[in-house]
Amino acid sequence: MEAVGLVSKNIMLTGFLVLVNILLQSASIILVRYAANETQDESIVQLFLNVFYILAIGCLFLRAIVWQIILKFIELSKVYPMMSWVQVVVFVYGVLILGEQVYVTHVMGLSLMMLGSMFLAMEK
């Protein structure tokens, strides 16, 4: 009975870490977008000193550490398709916060990606 509880805790922890990983990668993409908006005609040094770029690199660094932990518990072929949720998070943020336009083709494409990732993550 105790082994079942341990497995359940590992599954919950791993699921939480996958969510953290998705959010860190999404945050890095969004931060780079903000950095791009702020850096026009600046030197390369000024680009690297931009607070948004620094935060994005920090997110990617943390993401790499979390990713290594995740890969100890889940096979790469099972967990990597879950990373397609990054596309959804970035899309929703772009629409709701940045005011980007939504096209039917975008929604269809995201739907197909999510359907495909669900099939890839399934057991037999």
VOBA-1610 file (N, C-alpha, C; in pm, whole numbers, padded with zeros to 5 digits, always signed):
BEGIN
Met+00082-00119+00000Met+00000+00000+00000Met+00086+00125+00000Glu+00197+00122+00074Glu+00285+00237+00081Glu+00351+00266-00054Ala+00380+00163-00132Ala+00441+00180-00264Ala+00345+00253-00358Val+00216+00225-00347Val+00117+00293-00431Val+00116+00443-00400Gly+00121+00477-00272Gly+00126+00618-00233Gly+00249+00688-00285Leu+00364+00618-00282Leu+00489+00675-00332Leu+00482+00699-00481Val+00426+00603-00555Val+00411+00619-00700Val+00319+00736-00730Ser+00210+00747-00655Ser+00115+00856-00674Ser+00182+00991-00649Lys+00264+01000-00545Lys+00336+01124-00516Lys+00434+01158-00627Asn+00504+01056-00681Asn+00598+01080-00791Asn+00526+01129-00915Ile+00409+01074-00944Ile+00331+01115-01061Ile+00285+01260-01043Met+00239+01294-00924Met+00194+01431-00899Met+00311+01529-00907Leu+00425+01492-00848Leu+00543+01578-00852Leu+00591+01597-00995Thr+00595+01488-01069Thr+00640+01497-01207Thr+00545+01582-01290Gly+00414+01564-01271Gly+00316+01647-01342Gly+00334+01794-01309Phe+00358+01823-01181Phe+00382+01961-01139Phe+00509+02016-01205Leu+00613+01935-01211Leu+00739+01980-01272Leu+00722+02003-01422Val+00642+01921-01488Val+00614+01942-01630Val+00542+02075-01649Leu+00446+02104-01563Leu+00375+02232-01570Leu+00471+02349-01548Val+00558+02337-01449Val+00658+02441-01422Val+00747+02460-01544Asn+00788+02350-01605Asn+00874+02355-01723Asn+00805+02427-01839Ile+00678+02397-01860Ile+00601+02462-01966Ile+00591+02613-01939Leu+00563+02649-01815Leu+00549+02790-01780Leu+00682+02865-01790Leu+00792+02800-01752Leu+00923+02865-01763Leu+00960+02890-01909Gln+00935+02790-01995Gln+00967+02809-02136Gln+00877+02915-02198Ser+00750+02915-02163Ser+00657+03016-02214Ser+00699+03155-02168Ala+00736+03166-02041Ala+00780+03295-01988Ala+00902+03346-02061Ser+00996+03257-02093Ser+01117+03302-02164Ser+01083+03355-02303Ile+00990+03291-02370Ile+00949+03337-02504Ile+00882+03474-02494Ile+00794+03489-02396Ile+00721+03615-02379Ile+00818+03727-02339Leu+00912+03697-02250Leu+01011+03797-02209Leu+01098+03843-02325Val+01135+03751-02413Val+01214+03789-02531Val+01131+03880-02621Arg+01001+03857-02626Arg+00913+03945-02705Arg+00915+04087-02648Tyr+00907+04098-02516Tyr+00915+04229-02453Tyr+01052+04294-02477Ala+01157+04215-02470Ala+01291+04268-02495Ala+01303+04319-02638Ala+01245+04247-02731Ala+01250+04289-02871Ala+01177+04421-02891Asn+01068+04440-02819Asn+00994+04566-02829Asn+01073+04684-02774Glu+01157+04657-02674Glu+01233+04764-02610Glu+01365+04796-02678Thr+01417+04706-02756Thr+01553+04722-02809Thr+01550+04748-02958Gln+01549+04873-02994Gln+01554+04911-03134Gln+01681+04991-03158Asp+01758+04949-03255Asp+01882+05018-03293Asp+01979+05031-03175Glu+01990+04927-03095Glu+02083+04931-02983Glu+02200+04836-03011Ser+02308+04858-02940Ser+02426+04772-02958Ser+02398+04635-02897Ile+02481+04539-02934Ile+02465+04404-02884Ile+02484+04400-02732Val+02571+04483-02679Val+02593+04489-02534Val+02466+04536-02465Gln+02401+04637-02520Gln+02277+04687-02461Gln+02166+04581-02467Leu+02168+04501-02573Leu+02069+04393-02582Leu+02087+04295-02466Phe+02211+04256-02440Phe+02236+04158-02334Phe+02216+04216-02194Leu+02216+04347-02182Leu+02192+04410-02053Leu+02044+04442-02031Asn+01963+04415-02132Asn+01819+04437-02121Asn+01761+04344-02015Val+01686+04399-01922Val+01632+04321-01810Val+01544+04206-01858Phe+01471+04224-01967Phe+01385+04117-02017Phe+01468+04000-02071Tyr+01579+04030-02139Tyr+01666+03922-02187Tyr+01729+03848-02069Ile+01771+03922-01968Ile+01832+03860-01851Ile+01732+03767-01782Leu+01608+03814-01766Leu+01504+03730-01707Leu+01473+03608-01793Ala+01473+03626-01925Ala+01447+03513-02016Ala+01557+03408-02003Ile+01681+03451-01995Ile+01792+03356-01978Ile+01781+03285-01844Gly+01739+03358-01740Gly+01717+03295-01610Gly+01610+03188-01616Cys+01500+03217-01686Cys+01393+03118-01703Cys+01443+02994-01776Leu+01523+03015-01879Leu+01576+02901-01955Leu+01673+02818-01872Phe+01752+02884-01788Phe+01843+02813-01700Phe+01765+02724-01602Leu+01662+02782-01538Leu+01579+02704-01445Leu+01506+02592-01517Arg+01461+02620-01639Arg+01392+02520-01719Arg+01482+02401-01745Ala+01609+02426-01774Ala+01704+02318-01801Ala+01720+02228-01679Ile+01725+02288-01561Ile+01738+02209-01438Ile+01613+02125-01414Val+01497+02187-01427Val+01370+02115-01408Val+01358+02003-01511Trp+01398+02029-01634Trp+01390+01929-01741Trp+01473+01806-01706Gln+01591+01825-01651Gln+01677+01713-01611Gln+01609+01628-01504Ile+01543+01693-01410Ile+01472+01620-01305Ile+01357+01540-01365Ile+01282+01603-01455Ile+01168+01535-01520Ile+01214+01411-01593Leu+01326+01422-01664Leu+01373+01309-01745Leu+01419+01190-01661Lys+01439+01211-01532Lys+01470+01098-01443Lys+01348+01010-01420Phe+01228+01068-01437Phe+01105+00997-01404Phe+01021+00956-01525Ile+01034+01029-01635Ile+00949+01003-01752Ile+01037+00987-01875Glu+00999+00894-01961Glu+01070+00875-02087Glu+01058+00999-02174Leu+01164+01031-02245Leu+01166+01150-02331Leu+01053+01146-02434Ser+01029+01029-02492Ser+00924+01018-02595Ser+00785+01042-02538Lys+00769+01027-02408Lys+00638+01051-02344Lys+00622+01197-02301Val+00730+01256-02249Val+00718+01389-02192Val+00735+01501-02295Tyr+00816+01479-02397Tyr+00840+01588-02491Tyr+00714+01636-02563Pro+00624+01548-02603Pro+00500+01597-02666Pro+00420+01690-02575Met+00433+01674-02444Met+00362+01762-02351Met+00412+01906-02362Met+00532+01924-02411Met+00588+02058-02424Met+00517+02140-02532Ser+00434+02074-02613Ser+00358+02150-02713Ser+00258+02244-02646Trp+00231+02224-02517Trp+00144+02316-02444Trp+00205+02455-02435Val+00336+02465-02456Val+00401+02596-02460Val+00336+02682-02569Gln+00307+02620-02683Gln+00245+02693-02794Gln+00110+02750-02753Val+00034+02673-02677Val-00098+02719-02633Val-00085+02835-02535Val+00005+02822-02437Val+00024+02927-02338Val+00066+03057-02406Val+00163+03048-02498Val+00212+03167-02567Val+00103+03227-02656Phe+00026+03142-02722Phe-00083+03189-02807Phe-00188+03265-02725Val-00231+03205-02615Val-00333+03269-02530Val-00279+03401-02474Tyr-00155+03403-02430Tyr-00096+03526-02378Tyr-00091+03633-02488Gly-00049+03591-02607Gly-00041+03685-02719Gly-00175+03748-02752Val-00279+03668-02746Val-00413+03718-02778Val-00467+03805-02665Leu-00460+03754-02542Leu-00524+03825-02430Leu-00444+03947-02382Ile-00313+03939-02381Ile-00232+04047-02324Ile-00173+04137-02432Leu-00122+04078-02538Leu-00057+04157-02643Leu-00154+04203-02752Gly-00276+04152-02749Gly-00377+04194-02846Gly-00354+04142-02987Glu-00287+04030-02998Glu-00263+03972-03131Glu-00392+03913-03186Gln-00399+03906-03317Gln-00521+03859-03381Gln-00530+03706-03378Val-00654+03657-03376Val-00681+03514-03379Val-00738+03479-03515Tyr-00682+03379-03576Tyr-00733+03329-03703Tyr-00780+03185-03685Val-00879+03147-03762Val-00930+03010-03754Val-00818+02910-03779Thr-00728+02942-03870Thr-00618+02850-03900Thr-00526+02831-03779His-00508+02936-03698His-00427+02923-03577His-00492+02826-03479Val-00622+02843-03458Val-00695+02757-03365Val-00695+02613-03416Met-00715+02596-03545Met-00713+02461-03602Met-00574+02397-03586Gly-00471+02474-03614Gly-00335+02422-03601Gly-00301+02384-03458Leu-00336+02470-03362Leu-00313+02438-03222Leu-00392+02314-03179Ser-00515+02303-03227Ser-00598+02187-03194Ser-00535+02059-03245Leu-00484+02062-03367Leu-00418+01943-03422Leu-00292+01907-03345Met-00216+02009-03307Met-00096+01984-03228Met-00130+01918-03095Met-00232+01970-03028Met-00270+01916-02899Met-00323+01774-02911Leu-00400+01750-03014Leu-00451+01614-03038Leu-00335+01519-03063Gly-00240+01561-03144Gly-00123+01478-03171Gly-00040+01452-03047Ser-00023+01553-02962Ser+00056+01534-02841Ser-00015+01440-02744Met-00148+01443-02742Met-00222+01351-02656Met-00202+01207-02703Phe-00205+01185-02835Phe-00183+01051-02888Phe-00041+01001-02859Leu+00056+01090-02871Leu+00195+01052-02845Leu+00220+01019-02698Ala+00149+01086-02609Ala+00170+01066-02465Ala+00094+00944-02412Met+00001+00890-02491Met-00080+00777-02445Met+00003+00650-02430Glu-00039+00569-02337Glu+00017+00434-02327Glu-00046+00351-02438Lys+00003+00236-02460Lys-00043+00146-02567Lys-00184+00166-02604
//
